[in-house]
Amino acid sequence: MSHTFGVRQAQKQRTRQALMDAALALLEEQSLSSLGLREVTRAVGVAPTAFYRHFRSTADLGVALVEEALGSLHPVLGDLMAAVGDSDELIKRAIELIARHVDAYPAHVRFIARERHGGVQPVREAIQGQLTRFAVEVCDDLAKRPETAGWSDDDRLMLAGLYVDQMLVTASLFLEDPEAERERVTRLAGRRMRLISIGCRHWLD
């Protein structure tokens, strides 16, 4: 009995992932608000009613895609922030991390960039929730660094939010620009992050 249950659960998970993969592919050319569940189920080869065994709505599917796209990045960001080195070295590592992520998951990055200000409220809120988590995690690390000694928690969180926002902007620029433009985007991202870093050292002046 338990073996049969395990097989069914595995099949259910495969179907759920297939629906998410199909939706992500369809979202390369459209926004989530215009995506129909019949498009998704047709791409997977299942009946429309099967969709509701996995998601309550396309918005619910979108929230699951947000978790897939951003949830796995938290430990990666933690490793980056825990690394030793001066600010320029950390900025370089951050930009390299962003570039690798864009190369590995372009559809996820495009989805987040488009839906961050899109028309589906639960998905906007899910993205903002993940970005807030990133900012809190960066803020916790900044509290250990001498350059923010004496800062209030609100100011550290503001600084963390600037870094997180810039990382998302950089990912979008890497996505939009052809390979020949990557060096330009890298330089621009580095200068912007250095400007934030320099400003933070003089915040209490």
N, C-alpha and C positions, 0 to 999 in steps of 0.2 A: 504493500500500500504506500509506504513512504517513498519507494523508488518511483512509483507512478506519479505521486505528488511532485517529486523533484523534477521529473521529466516535464510535467505540465508547467511548473514554475519557470523552468529554463526556456521553454517554448514561449511562454508569456513575455519573458524578459527580452527574448530575441525579437518578438513582434513589436514590443514597445520601442526598442532601439531602432528597428527598421522604420517605424513611423517617424521617429525623431530625425533619422538620417534623411528620409525622403523630404520631410518638411524643410530641413536645412538646405537641401539642394534646390528646392522650389523657391526658397527665400533669397536665393542669389539674384533673382530677377524681379522680386516684388516685396512689398511690406507684409508684415504679419496680419495687419488689419484687412488685407485683401485676399488672404489665403483661405481657401475653402477646405473643409475636412474631406470632402469627396475627392479633391485633387490629391490629397495625401494618401488616402486609402487606395485610390486607383494606382498610384505609383508603387505601392507596396503589394497590391494584388489581394487585398482583403475587402470584405464587405464594409460599407460605411458604419454599420452598427457596431463593428468590432472596435472602432475607434474609441467608443465610450467605455470599453473594458479597461482602457489605459489612461484616458484623459477626459476630464469633464467638458472641455472646450478647447478651441485652438489657443485661447489665452493660457489655459493650463499647460498645454504643450509648450507654449512659448516660455513660460516660467521654468519648465524642466530644461529647456535649451539654455536658458541663462545659467542655471546651476551647472550644467555640463560645460559651458563655455568659460565660466569664471570660477566656479567652485574649486577646481583642481589647482588653480594658481596660488591659493593661499600659502601652501607649504613652500612653493617656489619663491614667492616674495619673502617669506620668512628667512629662507636660506640666504637670499640676496642681502637683506638688511642685517643679518648676523655676520656677514663677511667683514673682514678687517680691511683697512685701507683708507686713503684720504678721499675727500669728496669727489675729486676728478676720477679716481679709479672706480668708485662706486657708480658714478654716472655712466662711465664707459660700460661697466658690467650690466647696468640696467638697460641701456640701449641695445646691447647685444642680446639680452634676454628677450626684449620686445621683438627684435627682428626675427629671432629663431621661432618665437611663438607665432608670429604672422606667417612665416613660411610654412609652419607645420599645420596651422589651423586657420587658413584665410577665410573660410566660410563662417566660422564662429566669430571672428573679429568683425567681419562685415555685418553680421547679424546684430552684434552688440552696438556697433557704431550707428546703425540705422535705427534700431529700436529704442535706443536710449532716450530719444525725444519723439518716439513714434506715437501712434494713436491708440495703443492698447495699454490701459492704465496698470493692470497687474504686472505686466512685463516691465514697464517703466519703473514701477516700484521695486520689482525684484532686482533690476540692474542697479538702481540707486542703493538698495540694501547691501548688495555685494560691494559696491564701491565704498560705501560707508565702512564696511568691515575692513576693507583694505586700508582705508585712512586711519582707522583705530589701531590696526596692527602696526602701521608705520609710525603712528604717534607714540605707541608704547616703546618702540625702539629709539625714537628720537629723544625720549625722556632719559635715556642712558648715555646720551652723547653730550660732550662738554659744550658744543656750540649752542645748545638750547638751555643751558643752565640758567635758572632764574626766570624762565618763561612760565606763563600760566598754561594750564592744560588746554584752554580754548585756543591759545595762540599756537601751541604745538599741533593741535588738531587741524587748524587752518593751514599750517605749513604742510602737514601730511596730505591734506586734500589737494594742495597745489601740485605736489609731486604725483599723486595718483591721476589727477586730471591730465597732467602733461604726458604721463605714460600712455593714457588712452588716446590722446591727440596724436602722439608719435606713432602708435600702432595704426591709426587711421591713415596717416601720411605714408607709412610704409606700404600700406595696402593699395593706395591710390596711385603711387608713383611707380613707373617701370623700374626694372633693375638698374638701368643706367643712372637713375636719379637717387639711388640709395645713399650714395656718399653725401649728397646735398642734404637729404633728410637727416642723416646721422649728425652732420655738422650743426644743422639748425636745432635739433633736439638737444645736443650737447650744450650749445650756447644758452638755450632757454633754461635748462636745468642748472647750469652754472650761475646764471643770473639769480635764480631762486636761492641757490646756496650762498652766494655772496650777500644777498639781501638779508638772509637769516642771521648772518654773523654780525650784522649791524642793527638788528631789530630793536635792541634795547638802548641804542646810542641816544 
